[in-house]
Amino acid sequence: MLVSALLTSVGINSGLCVLFFTLKVIPSTGWVKRAWKPSEEDLLSMSGLDAVVFMRIITFSLKVFLFAGVIGIFVLLPVNCSGDQLQDIDFADLLWLTLVLCILLLHSFAICSTIIPVSAGNSVRESVERFFLEYHPSTYLSHMVVHQSSKLPSLIKDAKKLCKRLTHLQSESSQQKHGHVGLFGKKVDLVDHYGKKLEDIEENMRLERSEVSLAAEELRAAFVSFKSRYGAAVAFHMQQSTNPTEWVTELAPEPHDVYWPFFSSTFMKDGFLKLLTFVSEVVTGYLPSLILQLFLTIVPPIMEFLSSIQGYICHSEIEKSACNKVLWFTIWNIFFATVFSGSVLYQVFIFLDPKNIPARLGVAVPAQASFFIAYVVTSGWTSTSSELFRLFPLMWSLIKKPFSCCSDEEFEVPSVPYHREIPRILFFGLLGITYFFLAPLILPFLLVYLCLAYIIYRNQFINVYAPKYETAGKFWPIVHNSMIFSLLLMQAIAFGIFTLKKLSLASTLVIPLPILTLLFNEYCRKRFLPNFIAYPAEVLIKRDREDRHDPNMTEFYENLVTAYQDPALLPIEFSSNPDSLRSPLISSAQVLR
């Protein structure tokens, strides 16, 4: 890429950034101060732990690249400009160790038990109650059996649409409340017409609920609640039956995080789901680059769909899996496809010859430095600045508005699509680490992007987005793995360049770095990864003891008994209480205890 083309790209995108900020600042500049002012504890209380982790990713990247930028701009850049060859550099490549954030996970009083054996003449409910009263008598509190409710979700979806339409019509003028039913139907009062349809749907919902409540509709799965966190942890970690294929347990997600469509399919599909997992990983790696360029914005929804059919029981696991897929899809189809600039088969052939990978990277990566600088400016600066207006949702809403009387945006607060935003930050981190010593000029552009992201996303978390559920900080292992991969890639490129330049001493000094990086990764995996999987007994018992003196625990237990009931089975009257669409099944303070 020519310097003039790069400067043109920087100029255009800088202009767009200034335009977006100007439009946001014209009414008032107070939003910057309000976004900067809240502490991390305030952000945790307002937007949840995932928002704190997201901001930690940005601040972590800022600290790394601020230090790297000082070295790159004031040391490496003058050396590269004044020297003729890399022999002028007399020090080895620097090793950046990943800092691991040890986050205290949210505590749970419940587990999810599947593959429940049922004897003849007994229901699933009776089997669960008898089993846990016998083997966990002191800690067992209650249980909620999952029912087959395949028709109810569609009825509820139709009821919500009609309720939104009625709410929208009631806010319109009297003339707009009358219209034709269909293309050639007679003119009627639309409020009365849709009100009667809503009442009919609610009657069908009541009939369907009565059928679903029968024992014949019970699935062999249940959410089991306990009186203490430690009791739930014991039930989760211990094998419950001599038959390892029965009474399979896992920690229950929070009620809003449960992915209920998972339970509508049979549990005999586990083998098929594992096959889908493998197929989805293959698709993730080998989708053509052309599809990426044309439909890059729909990659996250595609990956989210692939993750949703892998058998996860909660939205947070689906989003975490989608985040992983989008990240590696981006690395393969943007970084490697651009660097090697060939067909998929050519790229695969390169990786089938691992001995020559460092040399090939040493030749190909430096040649694309200007392209990736332009990519950071285009995909980083402009897209992050447009987040102030949520530009794409705004455009889609304007396009859809003439064809729809109401939209979901009028009734629902949006949540952050972490599976789209986190991979973007991590990919820019990979570019910064990879080009740190090859093209230090990329670092100032990255720092500008990270500064924009820091202030803009703090504003969005405080004023725009609201969390629907929590992953309890489980995105951080993805961040750690991405940083380790970036370090190994940087070291491989350095080894390739030093080998091509016949710098034997420099090449020798690089060899220990991947070994040290892998040892550090193994240490973190053993010491810190368990904190994202299980709860420490010390913390669980300490919190349980504190709860004994909490006067609100009685109310909490009452809410816990029904917290894991399928939302489709809850008696919600849409016609009489439209505000129920926005009220949670159980308050966030009670769920996140």
TATA-V53178 format. One line per field, one symbol per residue. ss: DSSP state (2 for helix, 1 for strand, 0 for the rest). psi: psi as a letter, one per 20 degrees, with the letter a starting at -180 (. if undefined). A space follows every 10 residues. Layout:
ss=???
psi=???
This chain:
ss=0022222222 2222222222 2222222002 2222222002 2222222022 2222222222 2222222222 2222222222 2200022200 0000000000 0000000001 1111000000 0002222222 2222200001 1111111000 0222222222 2222222222 0000222111 0000001112 2222222222 2222222222 2200222111 1111110022 2222222000 0000000111 1000222102 2222002222 2222222222 2222220022 2222022222 2222222200 0001222222 2222222222 2222222222 0002222222 2002222222 2222222022 2222222222 2222220000 2222222222 2000000222 0000000222 2222222222 2222000000 0222222222 2222222222 2220000000 0000022222 2222222222 2222222222 0002222222 2222222222 2222222022 2200002222 2222222000 0022222222 2220002220 0000000222 2000000222 200
psi=pqhhhghggg gghgggghgg hghhhggqjh hgghhhgqrh hghghgirhh hggghhgghg hgggigghhg gggifgghgh hhqhriiiok qrqqoopppp oopoqqqqjq rpprlppprp iqrhghgggg ghhgilhhip grroppqolh hghhghgghg ghgggghghh irrhhiiqrq oahjrrproh ggghghhhhg ghghggghhh hhiqhhjprl qqppqriqhh ghgghghqph qhoiiqlpqq pprqgiipnh hhiirqijjg ghhhghgggh hghghjpqhg hghhlhhjgg hghhghhhji jqiqhhhghg ghggghghgg ggigfhhggi larghghghg iimhhjgggg hhghghijgh ghghgggghf gghghihhim gghgghhhhh ghiphrrhhi ippqrpnhih gghgghghgg ggggjgigmi ihghhghggh gghghghggg hhigqpphrq ikjjihhggg hgggggghgg hgggggghgh jlnhggghhh ghghghghgg ghghhhhhhh hjgrpphggg hghhhhhhjo iihghghghh hjhkpphhip mpoghimhii hipqhqqhhh hk.
